[in-house]
Amino acid sequence: MVRKHFGTDGIRGLANVAITPELALKVAQAAGVVFQRGEHRHRVVIGKDTRLSSYMIENAMVAGFTSVGTDALLLGPMPTPAVAMLTHSMRADLGVMISASHNRFEDNGIKLFGPDGFKLSDEIEAQIETMLAKDFALKLAKPADLGRAMRVEGDRARYIEFAKRTLTRNLTLDGLRVVVDCANGAAYKVAPEALWELGAEVFSIGVEPDGFNINRDVGSTSPQALVKKVREMRADIGIALDGDADRVLIVDEMGKIIDGDQLMAAVAQRWKEEGRLAKPGIVATVMSNLGLERYLEGINLSLARTAVGDRYVLEHMRQHGYNLGGEQSGHLILSDYCTTGDGLVAALQLLAIVKHESKPVSQVCRKFEALPQVLKNVKVTTGKPLEDARVARAIESGAARLGNSGRLVIRASGTEPVIRVMGEGDNLDLVERVVDDVCDALAESAQAA
């Protein structure tokens, strides 16, 4: 069936337009019914980020879950990976994170986790989609069997302790000056506290959420504020999280931004030396830089590529036994510890490497020279230009011109009516010409449709 609501990372859209209280209530009812397995009293863990609409959606979902007899345990503002961890730790039947991740406050979304703390499979999402599409007839709970809603105490401390325990017991961050940018989002309390408890001197920005300023000029998608603060405080490292703290970017002591590809390379090298890689390689998406692939080959590690989306990275990791993967955007999945991307845990692992090697972050986290990448979007509202013969010829010609010195990736966006064209290679001028040629062919096809 065609997926109307679920995308590559749950349900997401404009708050109170696409993501309405009615939809949130129905999703909660459907998910509550799907996960009512066994005779025990069922319960759901619900977390949220700091955007204004999260309160509205939370209340609607509480009504939905309790109406079908599922208890709702409310965490308040918490990172997505904390919700995943607590869902499993608290033996809940499922978990919910209300967030639109790195999007601005106008958007919101719903992410669902199974009792194992992993995001739902396509099959289970399809079950929920089917129930929503048919406007299913619910067997609502009897008055005496309604679910209860309650606030969870100590959830923040539990997650902080979990994050700290991913490091060896004797490791501290004493002597490190750290700037952390929490994007005015879900980690605005837990990230600074965890870093301080580990001994770092912490300077925080993006920790004053007001419902409207999540991801606004701060966070991993707008790291310039962090760059400025690192230079101002002469810090050793800057850590940029996004709105729900499942991704991270790093700024080194010179104020240079380090992306997820470089961070994966740094962790991969260290874990290889320590014998911690479950397989001799890592998993990333088609968007990761060719420079990462060449670097890994140089240290006898492989790079398995997947479609864009951390869920596809994780699926490949689970199916093939990898324990390290991620995305260029900063999703790092360390499956020895987490069931999803965790920006704080990933940052702590990088800090552990910095402490162990006693080198500046610029040396520890910058492992290769990235090849020039060019990414352009072509708006497509009608037709199927990727099936057009002219477009196919342009793509084939471009790939041939790049040869072994580059790559060409064309994909339809899962969230916008655009086709993304990415080219990379040793010769920037050639890459730009190839990308422009493909974009022109796509635009002509779209206009002709």
Backbone torsions as a table, in degrees:
resi	resn	phi	psi	omega
1	MET	NA	154.8	176.9
2	VAL	-74.6	130.7	-179.2
3	ARG	-81.3	115.9	-178.2
4	LYS	-88.7	-36.3	-172.1
5	HIS	-108.8	-46.6	-174.9
6	PHE	-80.6	131.7	174.0
7	GLY	-108.5	-149.5	-178.8
8	THR	-74.9	-16.9	-179.9
9	ASP	-142.9	66.0	179.3
10	GLY	79.3	-150.6	-179.0
11	ILE	-108.7	133.9	-177.1
12	ARG	-148.8	144.8	177.6
13	GLY	175.3	-173.2	-178.2
14	LEU	-70.2	128.2	-177.0
15	ALA	-63.1	134.5	177.9
16	ASN	68.5	7.7	172.9
17	VAL	-120.4	-63.5	173.6
18	ALA	-89.5	-42.8	179.0
19	ILE	-100.1	90.8	-176.5
20	THR	-101.2	162.6	174.2
21	PRO	-57.7	-36.7	179.8
22	GLU	-62.8	-45.3	178.7
23	LEU	-64.1	-44.8	-179.3
24	ALA	-59.3	-42.2	178.6
25	LEU	-61.8	-45.1	-178.0
26	LYS	-67.9	-39.0	177.2
27	VAL	-61.8	-42.7	179.1
28	ALA	-63.2	-43.9	179.0
29	GLN	-62.1	-46.4	-178.8
30	ALA	-63.8	-47.2	180.0
31	ALA	-64.7	-38.5	178.3
32	GLY	-60.5	-41.8	178.6
33	VAL	-66.8	-44.3	-178.2
34	VAL	-60.2	-36.2	-175.6
35	PHE	-98.8	15.7	173.4
36	GLN	-86.4	86.1	-176.9
37	ARG	-121.2	126.2	-178.5
38	GLY	93.1	176.2	-174.6
39	GLU	-98.0	-2.8	-178.4
40	HIS	-71.4	168.4	175.9
41	ARG	-76.3	124.4	-172.6
42	HIS	-86.6	148.9	179.7
43	ARG	-149.6	153.1	-179.5
44	VAL	-125.8	141.4	174.1
45	VAL	-98.5	129.3	-177.1
46	ILE	-124.4	120.3	173.5
47	GLY	-116.5	170.2	-179.2
48	LYS	-154.7	165.1	171.3
49	ASP	-97.8	-162.6	-167.2
50	THR	-100.7	7.0	-177.5
51	ARG	-72.6	151.4	-173.7
52	LEU	-53.3	-43.7	-174.4
53	SER	-72.7	-11.1	-179.2
54	SER	-63.1	-32.4	177.9
55	TYR	-65.3	-44.9	179.3
56	MET	-59.8	-47.3	-177.1
57	ILE	-68.6	-38.8	177.9
58	GLU	-58.3	-48.2	-179.0
59	ASN	-62.0	-40.2	179.4
60	ALA	-65.1	-40.0	-178.9
61	MET	-71.9	-35.4	175.0
62	VAL	-59.9	-44.4	178.0
63	ALA	-60.6	-42.0	-179.8
64	GLY	-64.3	-48.8	-178.3
65	PHE	-65.8	-45.6	-177.4
66	THR	-66.8	-28.9	-179.3
67	SER	-67.4	-22.2	177.5
68	VAL	-105.9	14.6	172.4
69	GLY	88.1	19.3	179.4
70	THR	-105.3	129.1	176.7
71	ASP	-71.4	140.4	-180.0
72	ALA	-111.7	120.0	178.5
73	LEU	-103.1	113.6	-170.7
74	LEU	-97.2	123.4	-177.5
75	LEU	-92.6	-23.2	-170.7
76	GLY	78.6	-162.6	179.9
77	PRO	-64.1	117.0	-179.1
78	MET	-149.9	147.9	177.7
79	PRO	-61.9	151.6	175.4
80	THR	-52.6	-48.2	-179.9
81	PRO	-63.2	-27.3	176.1
82	ALA	-67.6	-39.6	177.3
83	VAL	-62.8	-43.9	178.3
84	ALA	-60.2	-46.4	-179.3
85	MET	-63.9	-45.4	-177.2
86	LEU	-70.6	-30.1	175.4
87	THR	-57.2	-46.6	179.2
88	HIS	-73.6	-44.4	-176.5
89	SER	-63.1	-36.9	-177.0
90	MET	-92.9	8.6	177.3
91	ARG	55.5	39.4	176.0
92	ALA	-78.1	158.6	178.6
93	ASP	-77.6	-27.8	174.3
94	LEU	-163.0	165.8	178.8
95	GLY	-126.7	151.8	179.3
96	VAL	-130.7	132.2	170.0
97	MET	-118.2	122.2	178.5
98	ILE	-95.4	106.5	-174.8
99	SER	-169.9	150.8	168.8
100	ALA	-112.5	27.6	171.1
101	SER	56.8	-117.2	-175.1
102	HIS	-88.9	0.9	179.4
103	ASN	-71.1	164.2	177.5
104	ARG	-71.6	172.1	-170.7
105	PHE	-63.3	-25.6	-177.0
106	GLU	-62.7	-27.8	179.9
107	ASP	-91.8	160.3	169.0
108	ASN	-153.6	175.9	-176.2
109	GLY	-163.3	173.8	-179.5
110	ILE	-132.5	119.9	174.8
111	LYS	-111.2	136.8	-177.9
112	LEU	-117.6	141.0	178.0
113	PHE	-124.3	142.5	175.2
114	GLY	-78.7	177.5	-177.6
115	PRO	-63.4	-17.7	177.2
116	ASP	-86.4	-1.1	179.9
117	GLY	86.2	1.0	178.3
118	PHE	-94.4	151.7	175.4
119	LYS	-61.8	154.1	-174.8
120	LEU	-66.1	149.5	175.6
121	SER	-73.4	164.1	176.9
122	ASP	-59.0	-35.3	-177.8
123	GLU	-64.6	-44.3	-179.0
124	ILE	-71.0	-39.3	175.2
125	GLU	-59.8	-37.2	178.8
126	ALA	-65.6	-36.9	176.3
127	GLN	-60.2	-45.4	-179.8
128	ILE	-66.0	-42.4	177.3
129	GLU	-57.2	-44.1	-178.7
130	THR	-61.4	-43.4	179.8
131	MET	-64.2	-38.6	178.8
132	LEU	-69.4	-39.9	-177.5
133	ALA	-66.1	-35.0	-177.4
134	LYS	-88.6	1.9	-176.5
135	ASP	48.5	57.0	-167.7
136	PHE	-54.9	148.2	175.2
137	ALA	-84.3	118.9	-175.9
138	LEU	-90.5	146.8	167.5
139	LYS	-97.1	90.4	-176.6
140	LEU	-68.3	152.4	-178.9
141	ALA	-67.4	147.8	173.8
142	LYS	-68.1	157.1	-177.7
143	PRO	-49.4	-39.1	-178.4
144	ALA	-76.9	-13.8	-175.7
145	ASP	-107.5	8.6	178.4
146	LEU	-59.8	148.8	176.5
147	GLY	-72.8	161.9	178.0
148	ARG	-110.2	151.0	176.1
149	ALA	-116.2	134.8	-178.2
150	MET	-150.7	146.9	175.8
151	ARG	-80.0	140.0	179.2
152	VAL	-91.1	131.7	177.8
153	GLU	-96.9	142.0	174.1
154	GLY	79.0	9.3	-177.8
155	ASP	-65.9	-36.8	179.4
156	ARG	-63.3	-44.4	179.6
157	ALA	-64.6	-37.1	179.2
158	ARG	-62.9	-42.8	-178.9
159	TYR	-70.3	-40.6	178.1
160	ILE	-59.8	-43.5	179.7
161	GLU	-65.7	-39.2	176.1
162	PHE	-59.0	-48.0	-178.4
163	ALA	-62.0	-43.0	-179.7
164	LYS	-63.5	-35.0	-176.9
165	ARG	-75.4	-5.1	172.9
166	THR	-75.5	-10.0	175.9
167	LEU	-99.8	156.8	176.2
168	THR	-63.4	149.3	-169.8
169	ARG	-59.0	-35.1	-174.2
170	ASN	-89.9	2.2	-177.7
171	LEU	-84.7	132.0	171.9
172	THR	-127.3	166.4	177.4
173	LEU	-104.6	22.3	179.1
174	ASP	-54.2	135.4	176.1
175	GLY	90.6	-7.2	179.9
176	LEU	-96.8	131.4	173.5
177	ARG	-96.6	116.5	-172.1
178	VAL	-121.9	129.4	169.9
179	VAL	-104.3	127.8	178.7
180	VAL	-120.4	129.7	179.4
181	ASP	-109.5	111.9	-174.6
182	CYS	-96.1	9.1	173.0
183	ALA	61.4	20.5	-174.1
184	ASN	52.6	35.2	-174.0
185	GLY	-117.9	-153.4	-167.7
186	ALA	-66.0	-22.1	-176.6
187	ALA	-99.0	16.7	-171.3
188	TYR	-64.6	-19.3	175.0
189	LYS	-103.2	-45.9	-170.2
190	VAL	-70.5	-38.2	-175.7
191	ALA	-66.6	-51.4	178.1
192	PRO	-60.9	-38.4	-179.6
193	GLU	-64.0	-44.7	-178.9
194	ALA	-62.6	-44.5	-179.8
195	LEU	-64.8	-40.7	179.0
196	TRP	-65.9	-42.9	-179.8
197	GLU	-62.9	-26.9	178.3
198	LEU	-83.5	-2.4	172.1
199	GLY	108.6	-1.9	-178.1
200	ALA	-75.4	155.0	167.9
201	GLU	-88.1	115.5	-166.6
202	VAL	-111.0	132.3	172.6
203	PHE	-120.7	125.1	-172.0
204	SER	-113.7	139.3	168.9
205	ILE	-131.5	164.5	-178.2
206	GLY	65.5	37.2	-178.1
207	VAL	-123.5	27.8	179.9
208	GLU	-129.6	64.1	-177.7
209	PRO	-66.2	141.3	177.7
210	ASP	-128.8	12.7	-178.6
211	GLY	93.2	-20.7	-175.7
212	PHE	-117.7	-20.4	-168.5
213	ASN	-100.7	11.6	177.9
214	ILE	-61.2	128.7	179.4
215	ASN	64.9	9.0	-177.6
216	ARG	-88.6	105.5	179.2
217	ASP	62.8	19.8	176.5
218	VAL	-144.7	171.6	175.7
219	GLY	87.1	-178.0	-172.7
220	SER	-67.1	-20.3	177.5
221	THR	-91.4	-8.9	176.8
222	SER	-139.8	70.2	-169.9
223	PRO	-80.9	2.4	-175.8
224	GLN	-65.3	-32.5	176.5
225	ALA	-63.5	-38.0	178.3
226	LEU	-69.1	-41.7	177.4
227	VAL	-55.9	-46.9	-179.5
228	LYS	-62.0	-42.9	-177.4
229	LYS	-69.5	-37.8	177.3
230	VAL	-60.3	-45.5	179.5
231	ARG	-66.5	-41.2	-179.0
232	GLU	-62.6	-43.1	-176.2
233	MET	-90.0	-2.1	-175.5
234	ARG	50.7	48.2	-176.8
235	ALA	-79.1	162.1	177.1
236	ASP	-80.9	-27.1	-175.4
237	ILE	-160.5	149.1	171.4
238	GLY	-119.0	138.8	-178.9
239	ILE	-120.8	119.3	179.9
240	ALA	-111.2	118.5	174.8
241	LEU	-100.4	167.8	173.5
242	ASP	-104.5	-173.1	-171.3
243	GLY	-58.1	-33.6	178.3
244	ASP	-112.1	8.1	170.0
245	ALA	63.5	30.0	173.9
246	ASP	-99.4	2.2	175.2
247	ARG	-135.5	160.9	-177.1
248	VAL	-147.6	141.8	166.0
249	LEU	-123.8	155.3	-176.7
250	ILE	-117.5	144.1	170.7
251	VAL	-115.9	127.4	-177.0
252	ASP	-81.0	-179.6	-173.5
253	GLU	-66.1	-15.3	177.9
254	MET	-96.2	1.7	179.7
255	GLY	85.4	18.2	179.2
256	LYS	-93.9	137.4	-178.5
257	ILE	-81.8	136.6	179.8
258	ILE	-120.9	121.6	-174.2
259	ASP	-89.4	-178.5	-175.4
260	GLY	-63.3	-31.8	178.5
261	ASP	-61.9	-45.5	179.1
262	GLN	-65.2	-38.4	-179.2
263	LEU	-66.7	-40.2	176.5
264	MET	-62.9	-39.4	178.7
265	ALA	-62.1	-42.7	-178.9
266	ALA	-64.6	-45.5	179.8
267	VAL	-67.4	-40.9	-179.5
268	ALA	-60.1	-45.5	-179.8
269	GLN	-62.3	-45.6	-178.0
270	ARG	-65.3	-45.2	-178.8
271	TRP	-67.1	-32.0	175.5
272	LYS	-63.5	-45.5	180.0
273	GLU	-63.2	-32.5	-179.4
274	GLU	-89.9	-1.6	-179.6
275	GLY	71.4	29.2	-175.4
276	ARG	-99.8	-7.7	178.4
277	LEU	-75.7	126.5	-179.9
278	ALA	-66.9	-30.6	175.1
279	LYS	-137.2	156.7	-178.1
280	PRO	-77.5	64.6	179.9
281	GLY	171.8	179.3	178.8
282	ILE	-135.1	173.3	180.0
283	VAL	-120.0	133.0	176.2
284	ALA	-142.8	-178.0	-178.4
285	THR	-98.6	175.7	179.1
286	VAL	-64.3	-14.7	-177.7
287	MET	-87.6	-11.6	179.7
288	SER	-65.7	145.5	-171.8
289	ASN	-66.9	144.1	178.0
290	LEU	-62.0	-26.5	176.9
291	GLY	-61.5	-35.2	176.1
292	LEU	-63.4	-45.2	-179.5
293	GLU	-61.0	-43.4	-179.9
294	ARG	-66.9	-38.7	178.7
295	TYR	-62.5	-45.3	-179.4
296	LEU	-63.4	-40.5	177.3
297	GLU	-59.4	-36.1	-179.2
298	GLY	-67.2	-21.4	177.0
299	ILE	-112.5	24.1	174.4
300	ASN	63.0	39.5	174.1
301	LEU	-122.2	151.6	-179.4
302	SER	-101.0	163.2	174.2
303	LEU	-126.3	113.9	174.2
304	ALA	-93.1	131.7	-177.0
305	ARG	-108.4	145.0	178.3
306	THR	-128.4	178.5	171.2
307	ALA	-65.1	163.3	-179.3
308	VAL	-69.0	135.0	-179.3
309	GLY	130.4	128.2	-177.0
310	ASP	-64.1	-25.3	178.9
311	ARG	-65.1	-35.0	179.8
312	TYR	-73.4	-34.8	174.3
313	VAL	-61.7	-47.4	-178.1
314	LEU	-65.4	-40.9	178.3
315	GLU	-58.3	-43.4	179.9
316	HIS	-66.9	-39.8	178.2
317	MET	-59.9	-45.2	-178.2
318	ARG	-68.6	-39.2	-177.5
319	GLN	-70.4	-30.9	-171.7
320	HIS	-116.8	4.9	171.0
321	GLY	82.9	22.6	175.1
322	TYR	-85.2	152.4	175.6
323	ASN	-120.8	10.1	176.9
324	LEU	-142.2	130.0	178.0
325	GLY	-165.2	179.1	178.8
326	GLY	164.1	-167.7	-178.0
327	GLU	-129.0	155.5	178.0
328	GLN	-58.4	-30.4	-177.9
329	SER	-69.9	-11.3	176.3
330	GLY	117.1	0.0	171.4
331	HIS	-72.8	113.7	172.8
332	LEU	-113.6	124.8	-178.5
333	ILE	-109.0	112.7	179.5
334	LEU	-110.8	89.3	-166.9
335	SER	-73.4	-8.4	171.4
336	ASP	-65.2	-23.8	-175.8
337	TYR	-117.4	-36.9	-165.6
338	CYS	-128.9	155.0	176.7
339	THR	-100.5	3.7	177.8
340	THR	-156.8	176.3	176.0
341	GLY	-62.1	139.6	-180.0
342	ASP	-138.3	105.9	-176.0
343	GLY	-63.1	-40.2	-178.9
344	LEU	-68.6	-47.3	-179.8
345	VAL	-62.2	-41.0	178.0
346	ALA	-62.5	-42.3	178.4
347	ALA	-62.5	-40.0	179.2
348	LEU	-64.9	-37.9	177.3
349	GLN	-64.1	-39.1	178.0
350	LEU	-68.4	-38.4	176.6
351	LEU	-64.6	-35.4	177.0
352	ALA	-63.3	-38.6	178.1
353	ILE	-67.0	-41.4	178.4
354	VAL	-59.7	-44.4	179.3
355	LYS	-66.2	-41.3	-177.8
356	HIS	-65.8	-40.8	-175.5
357	GLU	-88.7	-13.9	179.2
358	SER	52.3	44.0	178.6
359	LYS	-126.4	158.7	176.2
360	PRO	-62.1	153.1	-179.8
361	VAL	-58.6	-34.3	-179.5
362	SER	-60.7	-30.3	178.2
363	GLN	-86.8	-37.1	-176.2
364	VAL	-72.0	-39.9	-169.5
365	CYS	-105.9	4.9	177.5
366	ARG	-119.8	95.9	-169.6
367	LYS	-98.8	-19.9	-175.4
368	PHE	-152.2	161.6	173.5
369	GLU	-86.7	117.4	-179.2
370	ALA	-70.7	139.9	174.2
371	LEU	-72.4	147.3	177.2
372	PRO	-57.3	132.7	176.9
373	GLN	-120.0	140.3	176.3
374	VAL	-125.0	124.0	-179.8
375	LEU	-124.6	123.9	178.0
376	LYS	-131.9	150.9	179.3
377	ASN	-112.8	138.8	175.7
378	VAL	-117.1	120.4	-178.2
379	LYS	-73.3	129.6	-178.5
380	VAL	-135.7	116.8	-179.9
381	THR	-112.2	-17.3	179.3
382	THR	-138.8	162.0	176.0
383	GLY	75.0	-177.5	179.5
384	LYS	-131.2	74.0	-173.5
385	PRO	-62.1	-27.0	179.9
386	LEU	-68.9	-13.7	177.0
387	GLU	-98.9	0.7	-179.2
388	ASP	-76.0	135.6	-178.3
389	ALA	-62.6	-36.7	178.8
390	ARG	-62.9	-41.6	179.0
391	VAL	-66.6	-42.1	179.6
392	ALA	-60.5	-40.6	179.0
393	ARG	-66.0	-40.6	179.7
394	ALA	-63.8	-39.8	179.1
395	ILE	-67.0	-45.9	-179.6
396	GLU	-62.0	-43.1	179.0
397	SER	-64.3	-43.4	-179.8
398	GLY	-62.8	-43.9	179.0
399	ALA	-62.5	-38.4	179.6
400	ALA	-67.4	-38.7	179.6
401	ARG	-65.9	-36.6	178.5
402	LEU	-73.4	-35.7	178.0
403	GLY	58.1	-141.8	-179.0
404	ASN	-80.7	-3.6	-177.3
405	SER	-94.5	5.5	179.8
406	GLY	-168.3	-176.4	-179.3
407	ARG	-141.1	156.3	176.2
408	LEU	-132.5	124.9	-178.7
409	VAL	-126.8	123.2	178.1
410	ILE	-122.9	128.6	-179.4
411	ARG	-151.6	147.7	174.0
412	ALA	-79.4	136.8	178.3
413	SER	-67.6	144.4	176.5
414	GLY	-88.0	-6.6	-175.3
415	THR	-125.1	-14.4	-177.3
416	GLU	-136.1	157.0	178.5
417	PRO	-80.0	58.9	-179.3
418	VAL	-136.4	157.7	170.4
419	ILE	-111.1	128.3	-176.9
420	ARG	-96.5	131.4	179.3
421	VAL	-118.4	116.5	179.9
422	MET	-120.1	128.8	174.0
423	GLY	-127.1	148.5	176.1
424	GLU	-148.8	154.7	179.3
425	GLY	175.2	176.3	-178.6
426	ASP	-70.7	-27.3	-177.1
427	ASN	-107.3	104.1	-176.0
428	LEU	-62.3	-42.1	-179.3
429	ASP	-59.5	-43.2	179.0
430	LEU	-64.3	-43.5	179.8
431	VAL	-59.5	-44.5	-179.4
432	GLU	-63.2	-40.3	179.6
433	ARG	-65.9	-42.2	179.9
434	VAL	-63.4	-46.3	-179.8
435	VAL	-62.3	-42.9	179.6
436	ASP	-62.7	-39.7	-179.7
437	ASP	-63.9	-42.9	179.6
438	VAL	-67.2	-42.2	178.9
439	CYS	-62.0	-40.6	178.5
440	ASP	-62.0	-43.2	179.6
441	ALA	-63.6	-41.7	178.9
442	LEU	-64.1	-43.0	-178.7
443	ALA	-65.0	-41.9	178.6
444	GLU	-63.0	-41.2	179.7
445	SER	-65.8	-41.0	179.9
446	ALA	-64.4	-37.3	-179.6
447	GLN	-70.7	-31.3	-177.8
448	ALA	-78.9	-17.7	-176.1
449	ALA	-69.5	NA	NA
